[in-house]
């Protein structure tokens, strides 16, 4: 752990709301990429 953690990063790590939002954001990104990769099959 040589890298110094900034105050903002510490705040983000302790905040479950931001973590949840980031998780949802990544999921949407992955889903959109997968949907485009499959040609948007329904």
N, C-alpha and C positions, 0 to 999 in steps of 0.2 A: 504493500500500500504506500508506494512512494508518492503517488499523485495526491496533491492537496485537494480536499473537497471544499468547494466554495459554499458560502452560506445558502445560496439559492439551491444548489444541488442537495444540500442537507434538508432544506425545506421541502423539496420535491419528494425526496425519499420518505420523509415522515408523513407526507400528505397522501392518504389513500384515495382521495377524490381525483387528484392529478394522475396517480398511477392507474386508476380505473379508466379515466378518460384516454390516457395514452394507449392502454390495452385495447379499448374499443376502436380507437383511431387506426392502430396497426391491423386489427382484424378486418376493418372495412377496406383498408388498402390491399391486404392479401386477397380478400374475397373479390374485389374489383379486378385485380390482376388475373386471378384464376378464371373469373367469368369471361374476361376478354380473351384469355388464352384458349378457352373452349368455344369461342365464337358466340357466346351468350345463348347457350342451348336452354330451352325451356321445357 
